[in-house]
């Protein structure tokens, strides 16, 4: 296992970290504009398949075509993780944003690190009492947002859909650190995006979605391009670089920064309303996630573990990528 040498004093850390903060937080706004005139699952399928092709081409040029060859078993696990993360996770985010605001979606998605602690408990890994306390606090905020639908800022369908997507993403994140994945993380993520994108297209057409090019607005096209280039490639590359060059405790702070960025951008650019319920419930969730992340950080005093082979997420169970 490779041991990373982290140096948070590197100037590049403070370039990559704001990219992860702002760009990943802004993808909820990008999805909001995309699904305004494009079907959610088909547009997400186009996004991830395009990103997979671009990433495959870059890998083949930089590392050689051999980097794309992986054993069938590892290819299968990468595809499974891609289905859970992108089809069940990100695809449901797009569907949900047809019913609820992007800010509320981001806050509900912030429950993913809390679910991961629950999964650890179910498999016999007993977290610290402070971690459990953070989970209880976070789920309290989640219950507030769910029962009130963010103070009436969306309907129950959107809330249920995004909670299902968050659960699917949490399962995929949990399994990705326990299954044999392709050794190169970029290669694995390429196959995850390819499998997830293809499944999204099939699911989209299966549920009756149709893409009528003449009805797609310029804002939707720009949103889709932004998600492909910045959400799926630039921010992803920055995150993978950070995993190997910055302390995981620092990288993990994105988990409770992204929702705040999403809410602010939704209010500023999409005309969304930050109700008192959204602010209160969101703050409670973020506090709960912060307690979990900070407690897990203190409990791990050894070298930062190598990220799960082939995943853009870290093996740190309490700090996992969120669907976007």
Secondary structure, 3 states (H helix, E strand, C coil): CCCCCCCCCCCCHHHHHHHHHHHHHHHHHHHHHHHHHCCHHHHHHHHHHHHHHHHHHHHHHHHCHHHHCCCHHHHHHHHHHHHHHHHHHHHHHHHHCCCECHHHHHHHHCCHHHHHHHHHHHCCCCCCHHHHHHHHHHHHHHHHHHHHHHHHCECHHHHHHHHHHHHHHHHHHHHHCCCCCCCCHHHHHHHHHHHHHHHHHHHHHHCCCCCCHHHCCHHHHHHHHHHHHHHHHHHHHHHHHHHHHCCHHHHHHHHHCHHHHHHHHHHHHCCCCCCHHHHHHHHHHHHHHHHHHHHHHHHCCCCCCCCCCCCCCCCCCCCCCCCC
